Amino acid sequence: MEFNGAAYLALVKNYKNLEWFDDADECYYQYRRISQELEPWGWAKLADIIAWLSCGYGVRVSYTVFWCLFTIFLFGLVFWAGNGTRKFEIEGMELPVNPASRPGQRVSLIDALYFSTAMFTTSQAPVNTYPVKFYRHLAMLEGILGWFFLGLFVVVLSGVLIR
């Protein structure tokens, strides 16, 4: 059977008119996957692969949730395994001017995952934990990825839920 993009798109439109949104999403996903396979290598195919992996062409919220959780766990493991974060106790209510000047203690895996979640969702480290050395840059990168993936999540979720 030969691939016909116009037939796929007409089928997607008919499914939406019938309010069979799950079938419309599945048909659109298959249409994009097949057209990606047929496309020659280039920038368009690379962008299509990124759209497929990151959000399932805008119809798979689970793909974006996976990448959010994967990023949090990966950075948390890197922070923990590399001893990239330190924890200090807060004396009263005043914080040290430069937390890096105080000796800190190694954080547990749970604390590293908590730090990673805070950096991913708010781009702000918890009050009593701070990254050290090269890991400051990784924390900043995780914050940027967090903004990107959370924005993508909102866009994909709204596209799937609001019809």
C-alpha positions in Angstrom: 0.0 0.0 0.0 1.3 3.4 -0.9 1.6 6.3 1.6 -0.8 9.1 0.9 -0.4 12.1 3.2 -3.6 13.8 2.0 -5.6 10.8 2.9 -4.1 10.6 6.4 -4.9 14.3 7.0 -8.4 13.9 5.7 -8.9 11.0 8.1 -7.6 13.1 11.0 -10.0 15.8 10.1 -12.9 13.4 9.9 -12.0 11.9 13.3 -12.0 15.4 14.8 -15.4 16.2 13.2 -16.7 13.0 14.8 -15.1 14.0 18.1 -13.0 10.8 18.1 -10.0 12.7 19.4 -7.9 9.7 20.5 -8.2 8.2 17.0 -7.4 11.6 15.5 -4.3 11.8 17.6 -3.2 8.2 16.8 -3.8 8.8 13.1 -1.8 12.1 13.1 1.0 10.4 15.0 1.2 7.6 12.4 1.1 10.1 9.6 4.1 12.0 11.0 6.1 8.9 11.8 5.7 7.6 8.2 6.4 10.9 6.6 9.5 11.3 8.8 10.8 7.9 7.6 10.3 8.9 4.0 12.0 12.3 4.4 15.7 12.6 3.4 18.3 13.5 6.0 18.5 17.2 6.7 17.5 19.9 9.1 13.8 19.2 8.6 14.2 15.6 9.4 16.3 16.5 12.5 13.6 18.9 13.7 11.0 16.2 13.1 13.0 13.7 15.1 13.2 16.2 18.0 9.5 16.8 17.8 8.9 13.0 17.9 11.1 12.3 20.8 10.2 15.4 22.9 6.4 15.4 22.7 5.2 12.7 20.2 4.4 15.4 17.6 2.3 17.3 20.1 -0.1 14.4 20.8 1.8 12.3 23.4 1.9 14.1 26.8 3.6 11.0 28.2 6.7 11.6 26.2 7.2 15.0 27.7 6.5 13.7 31.2 9.1 11.0 30.6 11.8 13.6 29.6 10.9 15.8 32.7 11.4 12.9 35.1 14.4 11.5 33.2 16.1 14.9 33.4 15.4 15.3 37.2 16.7 11.8 37.9 19.8 12.1 35.7 20.9 15.4 37.1 20.1 14.2 40.7 22.3 11.2 40.1 25.1 13.3 38.6 24.9 15.8 41.6 25.0 12.9 44.1 27.6 10.7 42.4 30.0 13.6 41.7 29.5 15.1 45.1 28.4 18.3 43.4 26.2 19.7 46.1 26.9 20.7 49.7 24.5 21.1 52.6 24.9 23.5 55.5 22.9 24.1 58.6 21.1 27.4 59.0 22.0 29.1 62.3 19.0 30.9 63.4 17.6 32.9 60.5 20.8 34.4 59.0 22.5 32.8 56.1 26.2 33.1 55.4 27.2 35.7 52.9 29.2 33.1 50.8 28.0 29.6 51.5 30.9 28.1 49.5 33.3 29.5 52.2 31.8 27.3 54.9 32.6 23.6 55.0 29.5 21.6 54.0 28.5 18.0 54.2 27.8 15.6 51.4 24.2 15.3 50.6 22.2 12.0 50.4 20.7 10.7 47.1 17.3 11.9 48.3 18.6 15.4 49.0 20.3 15.4 45.6 17.0 14.4 43.9 15.3 17.1 45.9 17.9 19.7 44.8 17.5 18.5 41.2 13.7 18.8 41.4 13.9 22.3 42.8 16.3 23.4 40.1 14.2 21.8 37.4 10.9 23.3 38.5 11.9 26.7 39.9 15.6 27.3 38.8 16.3 28.1 42.4 18.2 25.9 44.8 16.8 25.0 48.2 18.0 27.3 51.0 20.3 24.9 52.7 21.8 23.2 49.6 24.2 24.7 47.0 26.1 23.4 44.0 29.9 23.6 44.0 32.6 24.0 41.3 31.5 22.8 37.8 28.1 21.6 39.1 26.9 25.3 39.3 26.9 25.3 35.5 25.0 22.0 35.5 22.4 23.4 37.9 22.0 26.3 35.6 21.6 24.0 32.6 19.0 22.0 34.4 17.0 25.1 35.2 17.0 26.1 31.5 15.9 22.5 30.5 13.2 22.7 33.2 11.8 25.9 31.8 11.8 24.4 28.3 10.3 21.0 29.2 7.6 22.5 31.6 6.6 24.9 28.9 6.5 22.1 26.3 4.4 20.1 28.8 1.9 22.9 29.2 1.6 23.4 25.4 1.2 19.7 24.7 -1.3 19.2 27.5 -3.4 22.1 26.5 -3.4 20.9 22.9 -4.6 17.5 24.0 -7.1 18.6 26.6 -8.6 21.7 25.0 -10.4 20.7 21.8 
